[in-house]
Structure formats: structure tokens, C-alpha cells
């Protein structure tokens, strides 16, 4: 690449880089790298410490190393599978290099007597110490150059060596001023973007690796983290700004909402009333609502959503309520059918309904006769057509991807209002930083008749005493959830449903307990749950399929096996299945005697508080934001460089910069979002 003028790296195809041909271009495209800018923003996921040269005799299994030695023997074997075996020795010992996938010419590369430098991870093999597919290079002098090497996400056709070489070429072009990266942030006191990218990809050998990882002290990392959190903020603020200019239907008629509220056999809490006022005020602004309603387990989010839905139904328009599981969809269908009795027709769509019944339901939805449509992912299917969809409610919203929400938006005539429900309370730090720009309503208080759940922990060797306690409890009318982390017994130390059934069948009558797990057919699961709710079954032996969507008010005992293996939030979700009636409720956490310190802390916290918001904050402190922000937890973005706990000093700076960036043309805002969170670009359309 030769030019007298700097070129925008985002406009330069990857194939322009020296050594990148068609085949390599195709491999890079598999991980979303099309341009030179994409390549430079393919940031390291970790680093290898290559600053010290080890002796072979010093190595222990599972150790990353750099060694030098001479090739003693090269052999190819076909038993038990084809592999290349290279024996390398130094003056302290020897190690074997194993290659399972290799070109025929590789055998010729390794010549006996040649000096070689090897970088890999050691392990114990059949013939002693070995390493699998290490990095290597022939050396011709005694000089050892210490280095810290970046590790990248790979795909078929890409090796760490190849991707490093390609990125280093792009960095050379950057340093030689032949290309430039558009710095999208306003003036700030941090490192320049180009310097930060160069150093992140190539730390000096004197640098500390931990300084370059998420939460580290490096000023280069902090500059990258600043842009990452600003991009996240802009992705939400941009949606908010765009929605102001979009038109959506106004729903002021609260006649049905009042009717439903008056017919309830309980009164709404102050938090529920406040949330209702906030959400209903969004419905009259004339622009699309996008609001998150968060509340602890059992706090009453669903009834608030139902009253909001009543505003839309009163204007003869349709509402879709999305649930991630058939169990939860069925529960919503029962509740909405009861609340909207004599008001509106309610239909449920799942993938398991019979063809004839499905045709009738689809006609009812397409004609607009069905005003409330409750369902699972089946609602996204092409044959589900709405007449005038105006409000979409997503329960357990993190279970639904942006692509799925786009499909549902396409079924609406214009931009529908959206209400996202989450029973996983979001820590305040996270809400202020990550979701700035998204409207949030919170229900903290529980209904007044709810009693705190008494949570205790019990060692596995106390199970006989627990079984006796359960026998006494069910004889007095109690019902029990007994949760195991897996279905089938095996070599793992986890207690399975099968393991526990072998214990329970010796202690309880067959009609006193029933098994429930995710592999069962929906009808079978539904029948079991109905029998449990009607108290025909005393003990429900289940996997975590019961985590959401089951409401059996008389169930008042929760037993969780291997509780030390669950996260705080999941323990709290499971515990929330009890304590829904008037009986005193209990949660018993079974555990091994030997536990990690983190596991001990988790069990201590869950025993001390019933407050899901406290649990969420403690979970953030214990696990760190990386795990908390995963899709499986909240649906919030995972950060590569920004750390909620370590980067608090960046919050104020990022807020200030975000306010400036939101005033930029939308094309520039879009570019910064696309660089970090491309999926968020579609948020404005969903």
C-alpha cells in the first residue's frame, strides 16, 4: 500500500494488507472483520507472558511457558490417530510437541539438531511432559527478546501467529501515517485513540499484563474503555432522541384499567401505583415508549403490565405479551384471562398447539378480534399476523434477542410501544452507567401479606434430618419444591434428579412426589404443574425449569441441592417460587462440606437478605460486571474494557462526553455505536 495521503482505515478493505489473500480474507470475515479498522478494533481477549525464558525441568502441568532447546527427534504416528510428534530437549530435560492438524511440509520444517523457541502450555501426556499445537520459531542466536503477546478470538483458518502478524502490519501503517482511525470522541485528557490501539495490541515487555485487562490501570486501556462506555450510552440516548421525533398512538382511556383494578381482591402497593403512573404517562406522549419495569420476584410486575395493556384494549387495539417458556406463557394466559374476563378476548400461541386450533387462533389475531395475544417465540413466526398491534410486553426481556424483537416490530403498523419486564433487579451502579437513556420504573416493595422467607444452609450429611422435617411438614399441608442442577445421574459430584429420586422413593409414597424437567413435553409439564397447584402432589422434584413462571401459593418450602454451584441471582430467583401465600416459608440450601470462599460468601448473603436489589448489588461485587452483564443474566451488554467497579472515575467523564456526542449528526453517532455495539443500532427499530 503506497500513498501520499492518509486513508481512512474504515474504508480500506482487509485484502489491502500485505499478505492477506482471498482465503485469509474469508477467514477474517467469519469473525466480522472486513476493513482495516475492523481489524484494529479486534482487540485482545488476554495476553501471554513471554518475558521469561524457562528451563524444561522447571515446568509444571498447565503452565504457560517460553523455552529454548534443540530438536532431538521428529516422528509421525497414526495410532491412535494421525499426529506429528517432535521431541525437544535442553540441558535440563525434554518435552514433546504434538500436532494433530498440520500440513505435510511441517515435518520437513522440524530438522533434528535445529535450535527452536517454543511458546505454549504444558500438560502431562503419555510419555511425560508435552504441549499441544504450540507456537514456535527457529532461532539462530542466543539473544532472547522478552515480550507480551496478545491473544485473540479465532476461527477456522486463523492462528494467533497469523492474526498478530496481520494486526502488526495494520499498526505499522497507522504509525507510518499512511492510514488513520477516526477519533469519534470530543477533546479529552486521555491518550489518543491511535496510541491506545497500538499499545493495547503491543504492550511493552516492561508493562504489567493486569494493567491491560478489564479494570486495569493502564491509561491506554482506560482510553479504550472510555470510548466503549460512551458508545453504550449513545446507543440508548440515540434511541431516546429518535423516538421523540417518531409518532405513536396515544392511549388515554383508562376505563378498563380502573375496572380491572377495582375487581382485584388485593390493593396495589405504592410502588405499583407509582410504576403505573410513570408508564401510563408514556402512553400519552405521542412517541414510542421504551421502558423497563424491574421488580423483585413476586413484586407484582405482571398486574401493572396488565393494567397498562387495558389502556390499549380500551382503544380497540392489540397487545402482545411475550414469555420465554410455555410454562410462563400459560401462567400469563390464566391471569390475563381472569383479569380481562368480560372485557376482551385473550389468545395464547405456542409451538405445540394443534393445527386446527392454531388456524382458529391465527384468524382471531389477524382479524383483530383477539385483543391480547400471549405466547412464546412462536409469535415471531410469519403466519402470526396482527391487525393493529400497538403495545408489546416482553417478560424476562433478556431472553429475547434484538433480531426477534425486530420481527415483532414488523408485525405492527407503526412504531409500537414497548414495555420490558425483568425480575432480575439491576444494580443501581449498573442502571446509572449502562442503561443511561433508557427509562426505568422500579417496584421494590412486596405485597403487604408476604412474609420474609427463612433461608438456612444444610450440609449434605444432614439430609436424613431434612427428610424427616419434610415428612412432618407435608403431613401438616406444606408443599415442597426440591431442585437439582441436572437431570441424570453420572460421575459428576452434582446431585441429579435421578439421584434424588432414588433417595425419595425409599422415604415417601409414589403419589406424594412427581418429577419435572425441561426435556418433558409441554402437556406433560402442564399436567404436573396443575396437579401441584391443586395440592395433589406434595413434592415437586425438578430442575431449574421452575426458576420462572410457576405460581403455586401453597408451596412454602424450597430445597436447593448443590447450592454452592449457583449464582446469587439464580438462588434468589429459585427462592422466589415460595413465600407467595400466607404460610411461613422456608428455603434450605444443601451444600458440600468443602466450598470455595466465594461460595461461602454467596450462601451467607442469600441467608441474610430477602431483598433482590441488595442481592444484585452483592452479586455485582462478588462476580464483577463481566458475568453480571452477560446475556444469560440481564440482556445487558458485556464490556471488553470498561469495568463498572474499577472505572468509576470514567463515569463523570463519559456522561459529559456523551452529552456532546448526542448533539453530533446521526451518521457520526451511528459510527461510534457500530464500532462497539452493532446490535444496538437496531434498537431504535424495535
N, C-alpha and C positions, 0 to 999 in steps of 0.2 A: 504494500500500500504506500504510494508516494503521492504527496500533495503539498502545495504551498499554503494551503488554508486548512484550519482546523475543521473537522467534520463532526456533526452531531452523532454520538455513539448510538442513539436510539434509531437512527436512520441507516446505519451501516449493517448489512446482513452479515451473519456469522461467518459465512463462506469467504468473506474478505480477509479473514485472519489467516496468516501463514500456516500451512499445514492442515487446514480444515477443508477436507473434500466433501463430496456428496454423502458418503456413508457416515462420516462423523457428524455432519450437519443434521442428518436424520436422527442420529442418536441423541444429540443435544435437544432437538425439537420434542423428543419424548418427555423431557422434563421442562418444557415450556420456554426453552432458550432459542430465540430466533435472531436477535440482534446482538451487537457488541455490548450495548447497555444491559440487556438481559443477562449476559454472561458476567458482567462486573457486579451485578446485583444477585448473582447466585452465590450467596455468602456462606462462609464456612459453618458447619454444624458442630465443629470441635477442632482440636489441634493435636498433633503428635509431637511429643517432646523428643527431638533429635539433637539435644545439646550435649549428651554424654555418651561416650563410647564404652560399651560393656564388654566384659570377658564372658565367654560361653559358660564357664563354670559358675559364674555369679547369677545366672538366670534361674528364675523360678517359674512355674507354670502361670499362665495368664498375665505375663509381664510384657509390656511394650518395650522394645529394645532397638539399639543400633549396635551391630557387631561387625568386625572385620576378620576375615580369615582366608584360607586358601581352599579351593575346590579339590577334595580328595577323590571323590568317585561320583560318576553320573550313571544312572541306570533307569531303564524303563520296564515297568511290570504291568501285567494285565490281570493280576489276582490281588484282591477280589474284584478290582476294576482297573481300567487303564489309568496309569499315573506316571509322572516323571519324578524321580527321587534323586536329590542332589545332596551329597554328604559334604559338609563344610567343617573345617577344624581350625582352631587357633592353638596357641601353646598351653591352653588350659583344658580343652575338651572338644567335643564335636556336637553338631546339630544337623538334623535333616530338614531339607526344604521339600515340601510336597506340592506338586502341581497336578490338579485333576483336569483342568481345561487349559490346553496350550496348543500352539502351532508346532508342527513337526520341526521347524527350524530352531525352536528353543533349545533342543538337545544340543545342537551344534554351538549355541551361544555359550553354554557352560563347558569350559575346557579344563580338564584336570590340570592342577597346578596354578591356575589363574587366581589372582587376588580379587576378592569381591567384598563389597559392603552390603549388608542386608538390614532391612528395616521391617519389623513385623511384630507378631505377638506369639509368645512361646506357649507350648502346651506339651503334655506328656502323651507320647504315641506308643506304637507297638514296639519300637526299637529304642525308646528313650526320648530325649527332648527333640521336639520338631516344631515347625511353623508352616502354616498353610498359605499358599499364594502370597508370599511376602513381596515387598518392593526390593529391588536390587540394582546394583550398578557395579561394573568392573572398575577397579581403581589401579592406578599406576604409580602412585607416590604415597608417602607416609602421612601427608597432611590431611588431618581430619577437620572438616568445616562444620561447626555446630549450627543447628538450625531448628526452627519451629515450623512444622509443616501443617498447612490447613487440611481438614477432612471435609469432603463434600458429599451431598446426596448424589448417588449414582444411578445409572440404569444400564441395561444391556448394551455393550459396545463402548462403554466409558469406564476407564480405570482412574484411580486417584492420580497417577502419574500423568495421564493424558489430559485430564481436566486442569491440573495445576499448570502444565506446560501451556495450554491454550489461554488460561486466565493471565498468566505471566506475560504472554505476548500482548494481550489487551492492555495490561498495566504499563508495559513499555511504551505503547502508542500514546497512552494518557500522559505519561511523564515527559515524553518527547514532544508534547503539544501538537500531535498530529490529529488527535480526536479530543472531544470534550464531553463532559457529562453535565447536563443542565441542572444547576443547583436551584431547586424549586422553593427553597426557604428564603424569607427576607433576611436582611443583615442580622447577624448574631455573633456572639463572642466565642463560638465554638470553632473547632477545626474546620477547614474547608472540606467539602464533600470529596473532592478528588484525593486529598491527603488521607482522609479517613478510610476510603475504599482501598487505597494502595496498602495501607498499614494493616487493615483487617485481613487482607489476603496474604500479606507477607510480614508478620511480626519480626522484629529483630531477635536475634538469639538471646539477647540480654533481657528481653521482656518476660513478664510472668504470664503464663497461659491463662490463669484465672482472671486476669485483668481484662482479657478479650472475650470472655464468655458472658452470658446474660447476667447482669448485675455487677460486672467487673468495673474496676476503677479507671480503666484506660480512657483517655479523652477522645481517642478515635472511636471506641465503642459508643461512648456517650453521644457523639455527633450522629452516628447511625441510628441510635436509639431515639434521639430527638426527632429525626425525620419520620421514623416509624410511628411514634405515638401521635405526631401531628397528622400524618396520613390517616390514622384511625379516627381522630377527632373530626377531620374534614369529611370523612365518609358519612358520618352521622349528621354533622351540621349541614352538609350539602343537601342531604335528603330533606332536612327541615326547611331549608331555604327554597328548594324546588317545590315542595308541597304548598308553600304559601301562594305560589302563582298558579297552582292547579285547582280545578273546580271539582268539588264533590257534593253529593246531595246533602241537604240539611234535614236533620231529623229532630224535630222539637216535640212531637206528640208523645206525651208521657202517660196517656190514658191506660194503656195495657201495663205499663211499668208499675203504676200505682195499684192496679188491680191485683197483680201478682204479689206485690209487697204486702198488701192488706190480707191476702189469703194465706200467708205463711204462718206456721204455728210457732214461729220464733221472731224476735226482733233483730234487725240488723245492728251490728256493732257500730260504734262511732267511726272506726277505721273504714268499714264497709261503706258507710254513708258518704264519707269524705272521698273515697275512691270513685263511687258512683257519680258524685258531683263533678269531679275532675274529668272523668271520661265522657259524661253526657255533655259537658261544655265543649268538648272537642267536636261533637257531632253537629254542632250548630255554627261552626266557623266557616263552613263552605269550602274547606280544603280537606284533603285526605288525612284522616287520623292515623298515626302510627305510634301506639302507646304500649308500654309493657306494664302489666299488672302482676306484681310479685307479692307473694304471701306465703307464710309458713304452712306446713302440712295441716290441713283441716281448718284453715282460717276463713274459708268461705269465699273463695275467688269465683267459684262457678255460679253462685246465685247472683253476684254482681254482674257477671258477664251475661246472664240470662235477662236481667232487668234492662241492660243496655240493648240486648237483642230485641227486646219488646218495643223499643223506640222505632226500630227499623220495620218490624212487623206491622206496627200501627200505621205505617205509610204504605202498606201493601207491597213491601219489598222483601227480598230474601236474605237469609243469613246462613253461612256455612260454618260449622263447628268441627274443627279437625282434631282428632285424637290419634296418638301413635300406636295404640293397640286396640284390638277388638274388645277386650275387657273394659277399657276405659270408655270406648265409644258406647258400649251397651249401658254403662252406668249413666253417661250423659243422656242417652236416649230415654232412659227411665225417668230421670229427673226433669228433663225438659218437657216430656210428655205429661208429667204431673203438673208442672207449673203452667204450661200453656193449654191445659185442658179447657175446652170450650172457647179457646182464643184462636189457635192456629194449628195447622196440620204439621206434624213432625215426622220426618222420614230418616231412616238410617241406611247408609250404603257401606258395605264391606265387600271384600273379595270372595266371601264364602256363601253369599245368598244364591238361592235357586234362580235359574234363568227366567222363569215365568214371573216370579216375584220381582226380579230386577227390572224387567221391562215395565211393569206397572209403576215401580218407584221412579224410574227414569222419565216416564211420561208425566208423572205428577210434578217432578222437579222442572222439567223443560217447559211445562205449561204455566208454572208459577203458582200452582195450587199448593204445593209443599213450600211453606214459608221458612221452616227451619230444617236444614239438612245436616245431619250428624254423620260422621264417617271417619274411616281410616284413609290410608293412602289411595284407596280405590276411588275416592272423589276426584283425584287428579286425572283419571282415565278419560280418553277422548269422548266416550259415549255419555259421560255425565255433563249435561248442558243445562245452564240456568237461564231463566227468563230475565231476571233483574237482580243479580247478586250485588249486594251493596255493603255488606259487612262480613269480614272473615275473622273468626276467632280461632287462634292456634293454641291448644292446650299442650303443655310440655313443649313449648315452641322450638327448643333446641334440637328436637328430633326431626325437624323439617328443614331441608336444605333450601337455599335460595332458588335453585332451579325448579324445585317443586312449587314454591310459592309463586314463581313466575307463571307456571302452568295454570294455577288457580286464578291469577290476576287476569289472564287471557279469557277466562270464562265470564268476566264481569264486563258490563257495557262501558264503564269508565274506570277511574281510579277508586277502588273500594276502600272503605275504612278498614283498618286492621287493628286488632287487639291481641297482643301476645301474652299468654299466661305462663307463669313459671312458679313452681313450688320449690325451686332451689333458690333460696334467698341469695342475692348478690351482695357481697361485702361492700360497705359504704365506700371504701377506698377505690374499689374497682368501678362502682357505679359512677363516681365523680370523674374518674380518669378515663375509663374505657368507653363508657356509654354517654359521654357528654354530648348533648344534642338530641338524645332520644328521651322522649317524655316517659317518666316512670311514676306509677302510682303504687303505694305500698299498703298492705294490710298486715299490721303487726299483731294486733290483739286477737285472741281466740274467743269463740263464743263463751259467754259467762258461765255456762253449765259444765264446761270442760274442766276436768281435774288433772293436775300435773301427773305425768306418767312416772312411776317409781322405777328407776333404772339401776340394776345391780349387775355385777360380773361374777362368774362362777367358773372355777377350774373344771376341766373335763372329768377329772376323777370324782367330782361331786355329782355326776349325772344321776346315780341311783337316788340321791336325796331329792333332786329336781323332779324325777319321775313320780316319786311319792307325793310331792307337793302338787304336781299337775293332776294326779288322780283325785286328790281331795278337792281341788278347785273345780274340776268338771262335774264332780258329784253335787256341787252347790250351784251349778248353772253357768260356769265360766266356759268360754271358748278360747282356743289356742291357735295361733299361727306358729309353726315350727319351721324355720327357714334354714336351708342348706345351700352352700355355694355351688354345688354341682349335682347332676342327676345320678350318674352311675358310679359304682364303687371302682376303685383302681389302686395303683401303687402310691398315689399322692396322699399326703397327710391331711387333705381336706375331707371333712365329713360329707358324704353324699346322701341323697335321698334314699338310695338302696341300703346304705349302711344303717341309717336311722330306722328304716322300716324293719330291718332285721331285729332291731332292739325293741321297737314299739309293739310289734306283733306278739312278743312274749309277755308284754305288760298290759296291753289294752285289748278290748274286744274289736273285731274287724270292723264293725259298724260304727265304732267311735272315732275312727280316723280315715282320712282319704288323702290321696296323693295328687298334687297339681304341679305341672311343669310346662315350659314353653313349647315342647315338641308335641303336645296333645292337640287334637283338632279343636276348633273354636267351640263347637257344640258341646263336646265333652267337658271343656273347661267351664263353659256357661252353666251346664247342668250341675257340676260340682259346686260352683260358687253359689248357685241358688239354694242348694241343699245346706250349704254352710250358713248362708244368711238366714235361712228358716230354722236354724239350730238342729237340723237332723244330723249334722256332723259336728263332733266336738273338737277334733284336732285336724287342722289343715296342714299337712306336711308338704312343703313347697320349696321351689327355688325362688330366686329374686323376681320372678314373674309377678309376684304380688306387690312389688315396690310401688306401683301406681295403679289407680283405677279400681281398687276394691274397697267397698264401704260396708262393713258388717258391724253395726253399732254395738252388738252384744259381745263381740270378740274383745277380750280385755287382757290377754296375755300374749306376749311376743317373745319367742325364744330364737336367738340367732346363733347358729353354730359357726365356729371359726371366726368369731367377731374381730379377732386381731388382724384378719386379712381384708377387712372392709375399710373404705374411707369414711371420714366423719359424716359427710353429706349423705352417703348411702345408708349408714347406720341410722341417721336421723329420719330419712325417708321411710325406711322399714319400720322404725318405731312408731311413725305416724299412722300406721294401719290400726293401732289400738288407741284407746282413750277417746273414742268418738261417741260413747254413750254415757250413761250416768254411773256405771260401775267404776270402782277404783281399778286402775290399770297398771300393768307391770311389764317391763322389758328385761329379759335375762340374757346377758351376753356371755356365751360359752367361749372358753379360750384355752389354749395350751398353757402349760406352766412356764415354758420358756418363750418370751416375747421380746421383740426389739423395743428400744426406748421410745421410738415413735409410736408403736402400737400401744404401749402402756399409757402414753400421754393422750392418745385418742380415746381410749376407754375411760380414762379419768375425766376428760372433758365431757363426754356424752353422758356420764353419770351425774355430772354436776349441774347441767342445764338442760331445759326443755326448749329453750329459745333458739329457733333455727337461724336467726340473724347472728347471734353470738357464736353458734356452731360454724357458720360460714366464715366469720372473721378468724376464728381459731384455725379453721381448715386452711385458710389462706396463709396464715403464719407458719403452720406446720409443713405444708406441702410446697408452698411457694406458688407463684402465679402460673408457672408453666403448666402444671397439671390442672389447676383450677380452671384455666381458660380453654382447656380442650373442648372440642365439640361434644364429647360424651358427657360433659358436666353441665355446661350452660349455653353452649352455642356461641360463645363469645370468641373473638379472635385469639389465637395463640401468637405470642410475640417471640421473635428470634433474638432481639437485642434489648428491648425495653423491659425493665423489671419494676413491677408495681411497688415493691418494698425497698429496693436499693436505689431507685431513681426518683425519689420524692422531690429532689431539688429540680428535676426537669419538668415537674408538673406545672409550676407557675410559668416557666419559660414557654412551654408548649401551648398553654392557654393563650398567652399573649400572641405567639406566632400564628396560632390557628385563627384568631380574630382578624389578623391581617390577610392570611391566605384566603379566607372565605370571601374576601372582597375582590379577589383576583377573578379574571374571566373563567367561566366554567371549564374551558378547554385545559387551562393550567391546573385547576383543581382536579380535574379528571386524571391528568397525567400523574400527579403525586399519589392518588388513590390506586391507580393502575399499577404503579411501581411496587406497592406493598400489599394491597388487599384488592386484587382484581375482582373477586366475587362481590365486593361491596358496591361496585359500580352498578350492579343490577338491583341493589336495594331500593333505589329510587323508583324502580318499576314494579316493585312488589309490595 
